[in-house]
Amino acid sequence: MSELLQQFDAAPLALTLQVAIVATLLALLLGVALGWAFARTRLPGRGVLEAVCMLPLVLPPTVLGYGILLLMGRHGVLGGWLREHFNYTVIFNWHGAVLASALVALPLVLKAASTAFSQVDRNLEAAARTLRQSRWSVFARVTLPLAWPGILAGTLLAFARAMGEFGASLMVAGSIRGQTQTASMAIYDAVQSGQDQAALLLAFVISAVSVAILVASNRFLAAR
C-alpha cells in the first residue's frame, strides 16, 4: 500500500479540481441569472428555453460532446472564428473540459436557483423598496441572501457533477496525461491498462470527496 501511495499521480486529481471549480463558477453565474429570469419574468417561449437549458441533464454525453465539437471545433462556427482571429481552440485543451463540465453542471444550478427565487417572500422585497432601495439593492440585500441556501445546495451538486464528468470532456479535450487527463479519464485509462490498484485508489478519493459534497448539500437543503 505504501508503494502504491508513493507512485500515486495526483496530477489528474488536481486538474479535476481545477476544471470543476472553474466550471462550477461559470455554471453558477449563468444559472443564477437564468434562474432569476425563469422565476421572476414572463419570457416568450420560457418553457422551451428552460427545456433547452436542462437538456445536458438528460442527453447522452456523446451527443453533448459532439454538439460542442460542431460549435467549437477547429472548423466549427465559433471555433473556426476563434482559431482564425486568436489562434485559440478548446479542442484538446483543458478549457474544453471546463466547457463540457459547465454545461452538464448548469441544469443543477439553474433548477435550484429558479426554485429558490420563486420561494422568496415578495412582501420582504416590497418592504425593502419602500425604504427607497434600488432594484439591484433589493436583489443583492434581500432576494439573493434569502435564496442563497438553495442556490448553494445546487452549486455543490453541480461541483460534484463537474468532478465526475467524463464522456463529453473526453470527446472535446481528450485524455492527454498532464494536460487534459482528469481523474475520471485516469481511472478509465488505468483500468484499460490493467492498473487496477491505481484505478481503485483514484475511485476511492473521488467517491470520498463526492460523499462529503453530498452531505454538505443535504445540510444546506435542510437549513432552508
Accessible surface in RSA format (square Angstrom, percent):
REM  Atomic radii and reference values for relative SASA: ProtOr
REM  Chains: A
REM  Algorithm: Lee & Richards
REM  Probe-radius: 1.40
REM  Slices: 20
REM RES _ NUM      All-atoms   Total-Side   Main-Chain    Non-polar    All polar
REM                ABS   REL    ABS   REL    ABS   REL    ABS   REL    ABS   REL
RES MET A   1   155.14  80.3 109.09  72.2  46.04 109.6  94.02  79.9  61.11  81.0
RES SER A   2    79.51  67.2  73.57  98.2   5.94  13.7  43.25  92.1  36.26  50.8
RES GLU A   3   114.79  65.9 113.18  85.6   1.62   3.8  40.69  78.7  74.10  60.5
RES LEU A   4    32.50  18.1  29.39  21.0   3.11   7.8  31.17  21.9   1.34   3.6
RES LEU A   5    97.09  54.1  82.38  58.9  14.72  37.0  82.66  58.1  14.43  38.8
RES GLN A   6   153.32  85.7 116.37  85.0  36.94  88.0  44.69  95.1 108.63  82.4
RES GLN A   7   126.26  70.6  96.75  70.7  29.51  70.3  41.80  89.0  84.46  64.1
RES PHE A   8    60.61  30.3  36.37  22.5  24.24  63.1  41.39  25.1  19.22  55.0
RES ASP A   9    51.94  36.4  42.45  42.3   9.49  22.4  26.28  61.9  25.66  25.6
RES ALA A  10    55.46  51.0  51.10  78.9   4.36   9.9  51.18  72.1   4.28  11.3
RES ALA A  11    47.29  43.5  34.73  53.6  12.56  28.6  41.94  59.1   5.34  14.2
RES PRO A  12     6.31   4.6   5.37   4.9   0.94   3.4   5.98   4.9   0.33   2.0
RES LEU A  13    29.64  16.5  29.64  21.2   0.00   0.0  29.64  20.8   0.00   0.0
RES ALA A  14    59.10  54.3  49.80  76.9   9.30  21.1  54.01  76.1   5.09  13.5
RES LEU A  15    23.42  13.0  20.83  14.9   2.59   6.5  22.65  15.9   0.77   2.1
RES THR A  16     2.59   1.8   1.72   1.7   0.88   2.1   2.09   2.8   0.50   0.8
RES LEU A  17    67.34  37.5  67.34  48.2   0.00   0.0  67.34  47.3   0.00   0.0
RES GLN A  18    77.26  43.2  70.44  51.5   6.83  16.3  28.06  59.7  49.21  37.3
RES VAL A  19     3.33   2.2   3.33   3.0   0.00   0.0   3.33   2.9   0.00   0.0
RES ALA A  20     0.00   0.0   0.00   0.0   0.00   0.0   0.00   0.0   0.00   0.0
RES ILE A  21    90.73  51.6  88.56  66.0   2.17   5.2  90.25  65.0   0.48   1.3
RES VAL A  22    53.38  35.1  53.32  48.3   0.06   0.1  53.32  46.3   0.06   0.2
RES ALA A  23     0.00   0.0   0.00   0.0   0.00   0.0   0.00   0.0   0.00   0.0
RES THR A  24    10.18   7.2  10.18  10.3   0.00   0.0  10.18  13.7   0.00   0.0
RES LEU A  25   100.75  56.1 100.63  72.0   0.12   0.3 100.63  70.7   0.12   0.3
RES LEU A  26    87.46  48.7  83.56  59.8   3.90   9.8  84.15  59.1   3.31   8.9
RES ALA A  27     0.09   0.1   0.00   0.0   0.09   0.2   0.09   0.1   0.00   0.0
RES LEU A  28    29.91  16.7  29.91  21.4   0.00   0.0  29.91  21.0   0.00   0.0
RES LEU A  29   129.54  72.1 119.81  85.7   9.73  24.5 122.35  85.9   7.18  19.3
RES LEU A  30    91.32  50.9  87.95  62.9   3.37   8.5  91.15  64.0   0.17   0.5
RES GLY A  31     0.00   0.0   0.00   N/A   0.00   0.0   0.00   0.0   0.00   0.0
RES VAL A  32    23.67  15.6  23.67  21.4   0.00   0.0  23.67  20.6   0.00   0.0
RES ALA A  33    59.45  54.7  45.27  69.9  14.18  32.2  54.52  76.8   4.93  13.1
RES LEU A  34    35.51  19.8  35.45  25.4   0.06   0.1  35.51  24.9   0.00   0.0
RES GLY A  35     0.00   0.0   0.00   N/A   0.00   0.0   0.00   0.0   0.00   0.0
RES TRP A  36    65.94  26.5  65.94  31.9   0.00   0.0  61.79  32.9   4.15   6.7
RES ALA A  37    18.82  17.3  18.82  29.0   0.00   0.0  18.82  26.5   0.00   0.0
RES PHE A  38     0.04   0.0   0.00   0.0   0.04   0.1   0.00   0.0   0.04   0.1
RES ALA A  39    19.60  18.0   0.08   0.1  19.52  44.4   3.16   4.5  16.44  43.5
RES ARG A  40    46.90  19.7  19.68  10.0  27.22  64.8   8.41  11.5  38.49  23.3
RES THR A  41    41.44  29.5  33.09  33.5   8.36  19.9  38.53  51.8   2.91   4.4
RES ARG A  42   238.47 100.1 207.39 105.7  31.09  74.0  81.19 111.0 157.28  95.3
RES LEU A  43    62.61  34.9  53.69  38.4   8.91  22.4  53.94  37.9   8.67  23.3
RES PRO A  44   128.90  93.9 100.52  91.6  28.38 103.2 112.66  93.0  16.24 101.0
RES GLY A  45    49.83  61.4   0.00   N/A  49.83  61.4  33.17  91.0  16.65  37.3
RES ARG A  46    94.27  39.6  91.63  46.7   2.65   6.3  20.88  28.5  73.39  44.5
RES GLY A  47    54.45  67.2   0.00   N/A  54.45  67.2  39.91 109.5  14.54  32.6
RES VAL A  48   109.03  71.7 105.54  95.5   3.49   8.4 108.37  94.2   0.66   1.8
RES LEU A  49    73.41  40.9  70.33  50.3   3.08   7.8  73.05  51.3   0.36   1.0
RES GLU A  50    28.79  16.5  28.79  21.8   0.00   0.0  10.32  20.0  18.47  15.1
RES ALA A  51    58.24  53.5  47.58  73.4  10.66  24.2  55.02  77.5   3.22   8.5
RES VAL A  52    81.74  53.8  76.95  69.7   4.79  11.5  77.23  67.1   4.51  12.2
RES CYS A  53    17.87  13.5  11.82  13.2   6.05  14.2   5.88  14.9  12.00  12.9
RES MET A  54    36.60  19.0  35.82  23.7   0.78   1.9  35.94  30.6   0.66   0.9
RES LEU A  55    73.58  41.0  72.96  52.2   0.62   1.6  73.58  51.7   0.00   0.0
RES PRO A  56    17.92  13.1  11.07  10.1   6.84  24.9  11.07   9.1   6.84  42.5
RES LEU A  57    86.02  47.9  58.31  41.7  27.71  69.7  60.38  42.4  25.64  69.0
RES VAL A  58   114.09  75.1  82.97  75.1  31.12  75.0  89.26  77.6  24.83  67.4
RES LEU A  59    58.07  32.3  47.30  33.8  10.76  27.1  47.71  33.5  10.36  27.9
RES PRO A  60    69.78  50.9  63.73  58.1   6.05  22.0  69.72  57.6   0.06   0.4
RES PRO A  61    60.17  43.9  57.98  52.9   2.19   8.0  60.17  49.7   0.00   0.0
RES THR A  62    82.79  58.9  81.74  82.9   1.05   2.5  65.79  88.4  17.00  25.7
RES VAL A  63    72.65  47.8  67.87  61.4   4.78  11.5  70.34  61.1   2.31   6.3
RES LEU A  64    19.86  11.1  17.86  12.8   2.00   5.0  19.80  13.9   0.06   0.2
RES GLY A  65     0.00   0.0   0.00   N/A   0.00   0.0   0.00   0.0   0.00   0.0
RES TYR A  66   124.07  57.9 124.07  70.6   0.00   0.0  86.87  65.3  37.20  45.9
RES GLY A  67    34.05  42.0   0.00   N/A  34.05  42.0  28.57  78.4   5.48  12.3
RES ILE A  68     8.11   4.6   5.25   3.9   2.86   6.9   7.37   5.3   0.74   2.0
RES LEU A  69    50.98  28.4  45.07  32.2   5.91  14.9  45.24  31.8   5.74  15.4
RES LEU A  70   104.60  58.3  93.80  67.1  10.80  27.1  97.31  68.3   7.29  19.6
RES LEU A  71    89.56  49.9  87.63  62.7   1.93   4.8  89.56  62.9   0.00   0.0
RES MET A  72    17.65   9.1  17.20  11.4   0.44   1.1  13.40  11.4   4.24   5.6
RES GLY A  73     8.22  10.1   0.00   N/A   8.22  10.1   8.22  22.6   0.00   0.0
RES ARG A  74    89.85  37.7  81.04  41.3   8.81  21.0  21.94  30.0  67.90  41.2
RES HIS A  75   173.58  94.9 138.48  96.3  35.10  89.8  99.71 102.8  73.87  86.0
RES GLY A  76    12.63  15.6   0.00   N/A  12.63  15.6   6.17  16.9   6.46  14.5
RES VAL A  77   129.68  85.3 109.72  99.3  19.96  48.1 117.53 102.1  12.15  33.0
RES LEU A  78    74.13  41.3  73.18  52.4   0.95   2.4  74.13  52.1   0.00   0.0
RES GLY A  79     1.10   1.4   0.00   N/A   1.10   1.4   1.02   2.8   0.07   0.2
RES GLY A  80    19.34  23.8   0.00   N/A  19.34  23.8  14.97  41.1   4.36   9.8
RES TRP A  81   120.29  48.3 114.89  55.6   5.41  12.7 100.53  53.6  19.76  32.1
RES LEU A  82    30.94  17.2  30.94  22.1   0.00   0.0  30.94  21.7   0.00   0.0
RES ARG A  83   106.25  44.6  99.80  50.9   6.45  15.4  17.97  24.6  88.28  53.5
RES GLU A  84   139.87  80.3 104.54  79.1  35.34  84.1  42.38  82.0  97.50  79.6
RES HIS A  85   104.15  56.9  71.28  49.5  32.87  84.1  50.94  52.5  53.20  61.9
RES PHE A  86   128.54  64.3 102.26  63.3  26.28  68.4 109.99  66.7  18.55  53.1
RES ASN A  87   134.11  92.5 111.32 107.6  22.78  54.9  28.47  68.5 105.63 102.1
RES TYR A  88    74.80  34.9  71.52  40.7   3.28   8.5  63.42  47.7  11.38  14.0
RES THR A  89    29.00  20.6  25.14  25.5   3.86   9.2  26.24  35.2   2.76   4.2
RES VAL A  90     8.23   5.4   7.79   7.1   0.44   1.1   7.79   6.8   0.44   1.2
RES ILE A  91    13.46   7.7  10.72   8.0   2.73   6.6  10.72   7.7   2.73   7.4
RES PHE A  92   111.28  55.7  95.23  59.0  16.05  41.8  95.23  57.7  16.05  45.9
RES ASN A  93    39.20  27.0  34.61  33.4   4.59  11.0   8.91  21.4  30.29  29.3
RES TRP A  94    70.59  28.3  69.42  33.6   1.17   2.8  50.16  26.7  20.44  33.2
RES HIS A  95    65.71  35.9  62.72  43.6   2.99   7.6  49.35  50.9  16.36  19.0
RES GLY A  96     0.00   0.0   0.00   N/A   0.00   0.0   0.00   0.0   0.00   0.0
RES ALA A  97     0.87   0.8   0.87   1.3   0.00   0.0   0.87   1.2   0.00   0.0
RES VAL A  98     9.23   6.1   9.23   8.4   0.00   0.0   9.23   8.0   0.00   0.0
RES LEU A  99    52.23  29.1  50.98  36.5   1.25   3.2  52.16  36.6   0.07   0.2
RES ALA A 100     0.00   0.0   0.00   0.0   0.00   0.0   0.00   0.0   0.00   0.0
RES SER A 101     1.66   1.4   1.66   2.2   0.00   0.0   0.00   0.0   1.66   2.3
RES ALA A 102    10.88  10.0   9.77  15.1   1.10   2.5  10.01  14.1   0.87   2.3
RES LEU A 103    54.35  30.3  54.08  38.7   0.26   0.7  54.35  38.2   0.00   0.0
RES VAL A 104     4.37   2.9   3.80   3.4   0.57   1.4   3.80   3.3   0.57   1.6
RES ALA A 105     0.00   0.0   0.00   0.0   0.00   0.0   0.00   0.0   0.00   0.0
RES LEU A 106    11.79   6.6  11.79   8.4   0.00   0.0  11.79   8.3   0.00   0.0
RES PRO A 107     0.19   0.1   0.00   0.0   0.19   0.7   0.00   0.0   0.19   1.2
RES LEU A 108    42.61  23.7  37.81  27.0   4.80  12.1  39.41  27.7   3.20   8.6
RES VAL A 109     0.00   0.0   0.00   0.0   0.00   0.0   0.00   0.0   0.00   0.0
RES LEU A 110     0.35   0.2   0.35   0.2   0.00   0.0   0.35   0.2   0.00   0.0
RES LYS A 111   103.88  50.7 103.68  63.6   0.20   0.5  65.18  58.7  38.70  41.2
RES ALA A 112    20.90  19.2  12.07  18.6   8.83  20.1  20.48  28.8   0.42   1.1
RES ALA A 113     0.00   0.0   0.00   0.0   0.00   0.0   0.00   0.0   0.00   0.0
RES SER A 114    12.73  10.8  12.47  16.6   0.26   0.6   1.43   3.1  11.29  15.8
RES THR A 115    53.03  37.7  49.10  49.8   3.93   9.4  35.91  48.2  17.12  25.9
RES ALA A 116     2.81   2.6   0.86   1.3   1.95   4.4   1.19   1.7   1.63   4.3
RES PHE A 117     0.16   0.1   0.00   0.0   0.16   0.4   0.00   0.0   0.16   0.4
RES SER A 118    70.67  59.7  40.41  53.9  30.25  69.7  32.32  68.8  38.35  53.7
RES GLN A 119   119.27  66.7  86.59  63.3  32.68  77.8  40.78  86.8  78.49  59.5
RES VAL A 120    12.33   8.1   2.11   1.9  10.22  24.6   6.72   5.8   5.60  15.2
RES ASP A 121    70.22  49.2  59.73  59.4  10.49  24.8  28.95  68.1  41.26  41.2
RES ARG A 122   132.73  55.7 128.10  65.3   4.63  11.0  52.45  71.7  80.28  48.7
RES ASN A 123   112.77  77.8 106.24 102.7   6.53  15.7  23.32  56.1  89.45  86.5
RES LEU A 124    88.16  49.1  84.43  60.4   3.73   9.4  84.73  59.5   3.43   9.2
RES GLU A 125     6.41   3.7   6.41   4.8   0.00   0.0   1.14   2.2   5.27   4.3
RES ALA A 126    42.58  39.2  40.66  62.7   1.92   4.4  41.48  58.4   1.10   2.9
RES ALA A 127    53.43  49.1  46.88  72.4   6.55  14.9  52.12  73.4   1.31   3.5
RES ALA A 128    12.09  11.1   8.86  13.7   3.23   7.3  11.54  16.2   0.55   1.5
RES ARG A 129   122.18  51.3 107.82  55.0  14.35  34.2  44.22  60.4  77.95  47.2
RES THR A 130   106.96  76.1  74.87  75.9  32.09  76.5  73.46  98.7  33.50  50.6
RES LEU A 131   130.71  72.8 112.13  80.2  18.58  46.7 117.17  82.3  13.54  36.4
RES ARG A 132   227.51  95.5 193.73  98.8  33.78  80.4  74.39 101.7 153.12  92.8
RES GLN A 133    58.12  32.5  46.17  33.7  11.95  28.5  10.19  21.7  47.93  36.4
RES SER A 134    67.23  56.8  52.41  69.9  14.83  34.2  53.83 114.6  13.40  18.8
RES ARG A 135   178.15  74.8 168.34  85.8   9.81  23.4  75.96 103.8 102.19  61.9
RES TRP A 136   179.36  72.0 173.62  84.0   5.75  13.5 152.30  81.2  27.07  43.9
RES SER A 137    18.89  16.0  15.92  21.2   2.98   6.9  17.49  37.2   1.40   2.0
RES VAL A 138     4.95   3.3   4.63   4.2   0.32   0.8   4.95   4.3   0.00   0.0
RES PHE A 139    37.58  18.8  36.69  22.7   0.89   2.3  37.36  22.7   0.21   0.6
RES ALA A 140    39.82  36.6  26.39  40.7  13.44  30.6  26.60  37.5  13.22  35.0
RES ARG A 141   171.29  71.9 147.15  75.0  24.13  57.5  47.02  64.3 124.27  75.3
RES VAL A 142    27.78  18.3  25.58  23.2   2.20   5.3  27.69  24.1   0.09   0.2
RES THR A 143     3.56   2.5   3.56   3.6   0.00   0.0   0.50   0.7   3.06   4.6
RES LEU A 144    50.86  28.3  50.86  36.4   0.00   0.0  50.86  35.7   0.00   0.0
RES PRO A 145    67.73  49.4  49.36  45.0  18.37  66.8  55.86  46.1  11.87  73.8
RES LEU A 146    88.12  49.1  65.40  46.8  22.72  57.1  67.45  47.4  20.67  55.6
RES ALA A 147     1.88   1.7   0.00   0.0   1.88   4.3   1.88   2.6   0.00   0.0
RES TRP A 148    95.90  38.5  95.90  46.4   0.00   0.0  79.25  42.3  16.65  27.0
RES PRO A 149    39.99  29.1  39.00  35.5   0.99   3.6  39.99  33.0   0.00   0.0
RES GLY A 150     1.20   1.5   0.00   N/A   1.20   1.5   0.03   0.1   1.18   2.6
RES ILE A 151     0.00   0.0   0.00   0.0   0.00   0.0   0.00   0.0   0.00   0.0
RES LEU A 152    38.34  21.4  38.34  27.4   0.00   0.0  38.34  26.9   0.00   0.0
RES ALA A 153     1.36   1.3   1.36   2.1   0.00   0.0   1.36   1.9   0.00   0.0
RES GLY A 154     2.81   3.5   0.00   N/A   2.81   3.5   2.41   6.6   0.39   0.9
RES THR A 155    13.73   9.8  13.73  13.9   0.00   0.0  13.73  18.4   0.00   0.0
RES LEU A 156    38.08  21.2  38.00  27.2   0.08   0.2  38.08  26.7   0.00   0.0
RES LEU A 157    57.86  32.2  55.43  39.7   2.44   6.1  55.44  38.9   2.42   6.5
RES ALA A 158     0.00   0.0   0.00   0.0   0.00   0.0   0.00   0.0   0.00   0.0
RES PHE A 159    35.68  17.9  35.68  22.1   0.00   0.0  35.68  21.6   0.00   0.0
RES ALA A 160    17.27  15.9  10.34  16.0   6.92  15.7  10.63  15.0   6.63  17.6
RES ARG A 161    82.15  34.5  75.70  38.6   6.45  15.4  35.77  48.9  46.38  28.1
RES ALA A 162     4.61   4.2   0.00   0.0   4.61  10.5   0.00   0.0   4.61  12.2
RES MET A 163     3.16   1.6   0.51   0.3   2.65   6.3   0.51   0.4   2.65   3.5
RES GLY A 164    39.31  48.5   0.00   N/A  39.31  48.5  23.45  64.4  15.86  35.5
RES GLU A 165     5.87   3.4   1.92   1.4   3.95   9.4   0.95   1.8   4.92   4.0
RES PHE A 166    61.29  30.7  58.77  36.4   2.52   6.6  58.77  35.6   2.52   7.2
RES GLY A 167    15.85  19.5   0.00   N/A  15.85  19.5  11.96  32.8   3.89   8.7
RES ALA A 168     0.02   0.0   0.02   0.0   0.00   0.0   0.02   0.0   0.00   0.0
RES SER A 169     2.17   1.8   2.17   2.9   0.00   0.0   1.16   2.5   1.01   1.4
RES LEU A 170    59.39  33.1  52.63  37.7   6.76  17.0  52.63  37.0   6.76  18.2
RES MET A 171    67.59  35.0  47.99  31.8  19.60  46.7  55.39  47.1  12.20  16.2
RES VAL A 172     0.00   0.0   0.00   0.0   0.00   0.0   0.00   0.0   0.00   0.0
RES ALA A 173     0.00   0.0   0.00   0.0   0.00   0.0   0.00   0.0   0.00   0.0
RES GLY A 174     7.79   9.6   0.00   N/A   7.79   9.6   7.79  21.4   0.00   0.0
RES SER A 175    37.47  31.7  10.78  14.4  26.69  61.5  10.78  23.0  26.69  37.4
RES ILE A 176    61.75  35.1  58.27  43.4   3.48   8.4  61.75  44.5   0.00   0.0
RES ARG A 177   176.86  74.3 156.98  80.0  19.89  47.3  56.65  77.4 120.21  72.9
RES GLY A 178    63.09  77.8   0.00   N/A  63.09  77.8  28.26  77.6  34.83  78.0
RES GLN A 179   111.33  62.3 100.84  73.7  10.49  25.0  32.99  70.2  78.34  59.4
RES THR A 180     1.50   1.1   1.31   1.3   0.20   0.5   1.48   2.0   0.02   0.0
RES GLN A 181    17.38   9.7  15.51  11.3   1.87   4.5   0.01   0.0  17.36  13.2
RES THR A 182     7.54   5.4   7.54   7.6   0.00   0.0   7.48  10.1   0.06   0.1
RES ALA A 183     0.15   0.1   0.15   0.2   0.00   0.0   0.15   0.2   0.00   0.0
RES SER A 184    22.77  19.2  15.61  20.8   7.16  16.5  18.25  38.9   4.52   6.3
RES MET A 185     0.46   0.2   0.40   0.3   0.06   0.2   0.42   0.4   0.04   0.1
RES ALA A 186     9.80   9.0   6.47  10.0   3.33   7.6   7.04   9.9   2.76   7.3
RES ILE A 187    38.69  22.0  38.69  28.8   0.00   0.0  38.69  27.9   0.00   0.0
RES TYR A 188   103.76  48.4  99.29  56.5   4.47  11.6  67.09  50.4  36.67  45.2
RES ASP A 189    49.51  34.7  45.22  45.0   4.30  10.2  23.79  56.0  25.72  25.7
RES ALA A 190     9.02   8.3   5.77   8.9   3.25   7.4   8.60  12.1   0.42   1.1
RES VAL A 191    81.86  53.9  70.90  64.2  10.96  26.4  70.90  61.6  10.96  29.7
RES GLN A 192   126.77  70.9  91.38  66.8  35.38  84.2  22.57  48.0 104.20  79.0
RES SER A 193    72.65  61.4  36.18  48.3  36.48  84.0  46.12  98.2  26.53  37.2
RES GLY A 194    55.88  68.9   0.00   N/A  55.88  68.9  29.46  80.9  26.41  59.2
RES GLN A 195   104.00  58.2  96.34  70.4   7.66  18.2  33.54  71.4  70.46  53.4
RES ASP A 196    94.60  66.3  88.07  87.7   6.54  15.5  34.42  81.0  60.18  60.0
RES GLN A 197   126.53  70.8 122.45  89.5   4.08   9.7  36.64  78.0  89.89  68.2
RES ALA A 198    32.22  29.6  30.18  46.6   2.05   4.7  30.78  43.3   1.44   3.8
RES ALA A 199     6.10   5.6   5.57   8.6   0.53   1.2   5.87   8.3   0.23   0.6
RES LEU A 200   129.37  72.0 125.40  89.7   3.96  10.0 128.82  90.5   0.55   1.5
RES LEU A 201    20.51  11.4  17.40  12.5   3.10   7.8  20.24  14.2   0.27   0.7
RES LEU A 202    11.60   6.5  11.60   8.3   0.00   0.0  11.60   8.1   0.00   0.0
RES ALA A 203    35.56  32.7  33.47  51.6   2.10   4.8  35.38  49.8   0.18   0.5
RES PHE A 204   138.28  69.2 132.86  82.3   5.42  14.1 137.92  83.6   0.36   1.0
RES VAL A 205    35.35  23.3  33.19  30.0   2.15   5.2  35.35  30.7   0.00   0.0
RES ILE A 206    26.20  14.9  26.20  19.5   0.00   0.0  26.20  18.9   0.00   0.0
RES SER A 207    60.85  51.4  55.91  74.6   4.94  11.4  32.22  68.6  28.63  40.1
RES ALA A 208    50.05  46.0  35.27  54.4  14.78  33.6  44.11  62.1   5.95  15.8
RES VAL A 209    48.38  31.8  44.83  40.6   3.55   8.5  48.33  42.0   0.05   0.1
RES SER A 210    26.29  22.2  26.29  35.1   0.00   0.0  18.39  39.2   7.90  11.1
RES VAL A 211    89.16  58.7  88.70  80.3   0.46   1.1  89.13  77.4   0.03   0.1
RES ALA A 212    62.37  57.3  50.14  77.4  12.23  27.8  56.71  79.9   5.66  15.0
RES ILE A 213    17.58  10.0  15.38  11.5   2.20   5.3  17.57  12.7   0.01   0.0
RES LEU A 214    78.59  43.8  78.50  56.2   0.08   0.2  78.50  55.1   0.08   0.2
RES VAL A 215    69.31  45.6  68.30  61.8   1.01   2.4  69.15  60.1   0.16   0.4
RES ALA A 216    34.63  31.8  30.98  47.8   3.65   8.3  34.44  48.5   0.20   0.5
RES SER A 217     0.82   0.7   0.82   1.1   0.00   0.0   0.30   0.6   0.52   0.7
RES ASN A 218    92.32  63.7  87.63  84.7   4.69  11.3  24.45  58.8  67.87  65.6
RES ARG A 219   176.28  74.0 167.47  85.4   8.81  21.0  56.38  77.1 119.90  72.7
RES PHE A 220    75.84  37.9  74.91  46.4   0.93   2.4  75.76  45.9   0.08   0.2
RES LEU A 221    78.87  43.9  66.13  47.3  12.74  32.0  66.38  46.6  12.49  33.6
RES ALA A 222    88.41  81.3  49.67  76.7  38.74  88.1  62.15  87.5  26.26  69.6
RES ALA A 223    79.57  73.2  41.03  63.3  38.55  87.7  52.37  73.8  27.20  72.0
RES ARG A 224   115.25  48.4  51.65  26.3  63.60 151.4  49.85  68.1  65.40  39.6
END  Absolute sums over single chains surface
CHAIN  1 A    12380.6      10437.9       1942.7       8388.8       3991.9
END  Absolute sums over all chains
TOTAL         12380.6      10437.9       1942.7       8388.8       3991.9
